[in-house]
Amino acid sequence: MTTELKGYGAKESSDLLRITQDSIASTEGVSIFARNAFATFLKVNKNKSKISFHASSLGSEARDYMPEYINLLSENTFLEHFGGQPKAELTLLVNHIMRKPGHERNKEFRNTFVKTLADLCARINCALPSGETADMNTLDDGSFYAGLSTISFGSEGYELNLANKVIVMHADGIGTKPNVYVELFNNNLITIEEFLGFVQDGLAMNLNDILVGALSVPEQTYMTNNIIIGRGFEGKEQLIINELQRLSDLTNITMVENNLVYMPDFQGIELDMVLTSVYDEKSIPDMTVSEGDVIIGIASNGVHSNGLSGARRYADKLDEKARLEFYKLLAKPTTIYDNLFRALKGIRINTAVNITGDAFKKILKILPSTLDAYIDNPQTPQELFKEVYANSEFTDESMYDYFNCGTGLMLVVAPSQVSEVLDKISTTNFDAKVIGRLEKGVGQVIIDSAFNDTRVIYK
């Protein structure tokens, strides 16, 4: 039985995916090019050849909201967001929401907020292609945050010929991982450069899903972000912006807007961002898998940003010295896979799985009901995973449901492609090996655990 661990950053999607997809279907000038388990790719009218961006947020003013003015608050936020922007022929609006878990009205507020945005979008040729919601224990009781980012097409902005192009947007935030870095920094256990590792975590959480969704590197990517500064973290803004710029330069990203938000009812630093990537539609392959396909596992460099709440729950039971030593194992930025996909350019990858939320259960999203995924040679878990397994309530089943357990990314390829893929990866800094295969079955993931002589099965 899987252990249920409700932690620091539980996420929820409910029926808002349907709301956002309906907004795309009813918006003139935009259509869905492709959908897979990880992303929605859009095409826009090719005559709309310039692209502009905007970011804004609703912060502390939402603290004392009442149900009777949820709609008004949502509408005012929406209209204020659009107030200073150039007139656009078509606009795509992405939302990122944080709320305090356990607060009775927060779920209602979040659902109504997004529904109100969708209704307002319908009036001005605006679609909601994407969004992200996270429960954050580091918010004070009753607090709520909403960040809005806009991608607009019209007569102003960056020149971009959209003929035969596909646009993909992705929104995500870093949750509470900065608190690990901050506590270590305050105890003089890491440098200022290591403290800023959470910035790479934020970029990785967005860019990796785009790479996995398209199975290739985009022609160009634009970034808007909201940098949320909570109590005690004033003065860190420019350090964060500088690190964002450095990482953007390394990954061919144009950073177009930083929106600073000061929230005294928030404990920590939060960075949420929206990446907008441009692809040639011919560069995005169909995701198709077949019996006999081989699974190649790319080693992680640690916990990444998934399972952090479970790792912290374990660490918080240790004495102070041991807890901080374990935190040092967590303070490694999530690996970004753009260099790996660059090395694989031109090689057919059938599909890929980024091992983040839901860990190995994410494989179920790419499996047809006629195939099983056998993982019989998993990557070796790092020592931190072994420590958690040996000294906590986690079972083999819950470890692979919650953590990456040493495997950060999986590529599914035809047997004829295995040697070439491994050869190309060997020219990078990534460690890869064959960890399994697809066989005829009923849509299960079957793992021979690296922790014990146990077989784990997910259906």
C-alpha positions, 0 to 999 in steps of 0.5 A: 500500500502506498504511503500517503504523504501530504507535504509542503507543495501538494498540487491539484488540477481538478476540472480546470484543465477542461476549462482552459482547453474549452477556452482554446477551442472557443478562441478565434485565431488559435487551435490545438496542434498536438496534445500529449501527456505533458503539454499542449501545443498551439498554432496561431493565425500565421498573419499575427506575426509579432509577439509581446509579453506581460506579467502581473500578480495578485498578492497580499490584497487577496488575504481577506477575500470574502466569497461574495466578491470573488468574481469582482476580485478576479475581474479587477486582477484581470483588467489591471493585468491588461491595463498597460498592454498594447492592443492585441489581436490574440492573447494567451493568458497563463495563470499560476496560483498559490494558496494555503492548504486546508483553508475552507474557501481556498479551493472555491476561490481558486476554481472561481478565479480561473472560471472568471478568467475564462469568462472574461477571456471569451469577451476579448479573444483571449485563451487560457492555454495553461496554468499551475496551482500549488498548496503552500504551507509557507503562506499565512492562513487565508492567504492567496496568490495569483500570478498572470502572464500574457503572450499577445500576438498583434502589431507590436512586439518581437518580430516572429514569422508564425507560418508553420510554427507551433507555440508551447507555454509552460507554467510552474514554480519552485515551491518551498525548495528555496527554504532548504537553500536559505536555511543552509546559507543562514547557517554558513553551510553553502555559498551565495552561488549555491544559495541561488540554486533554486533559480535553476530548479525553477527553470528546470521545472518548466524547460524540461517539460517542454523538452520532453513534450516536444522531444526536441529543443525549441528554436527560441524560448521567451521567459516571463516570471514573478519573483515573490519576496516574503518576510526576511528576504528583502534585498535578494531580488537582483541576485535572483534576476542576475542568476535568471539572466545567466541561466537564460544565456546558457539555454537560448532563452530571452528573458523579457519580464521580471515582475517583483512581488512583495508579500509580507504574509509569505515566509520565503522566496517563490519564483514562478515563470512562464516559458513560451517556446517556438517550434517548427511544426515538422520538428515535433514527432508523434509520440508512438511506442511499440512492443519491444521498445527499449527504455533508457534511463538518465541518472538524476543528480539527487532529489531534484524538485520532486518528493521534496516534501517527503524528504523534508518530513524525514529530515525534520525528525532528525537532530539539528546537525543530522537534519542540516547534513541531510539538507545539504544533500537536497540542495542540488539544483534540478538537472536541465536536459537541453544539452542532452536533447541537443546531442540527440538532434536528428535521432528518433525518440519515440517518447520520453518521461521526466521523472518529477511529480508522481515519479515512476507513475508518470510512465502510465501516461505514455503507456497504451493499455496493450503494453507494460513497462518493465524496469528491471535494471533501474539506475542506482539510487543516491545515498539520500534515497537509501537513507530515507528508505532505511529509516522512514515509513517509505516502502518500495512502492511509495519510494518509486511513487514519490522520488526519482530514485536515481533516474531523472529522465527516461527515453523510449526508443526502438531497439535499432536506435539504442546504440546511437542514442547511448553513443550520443549521450556519452558525449555529454555529462549525462550518465545513461543506461538501458533500464527496461523495455516495453512488452505486451501487457495491460498498461502496467509499470513493473519495477524490480526495486533497487532497494530490496528484492521486491517487485513494484507494480503500478496500474 
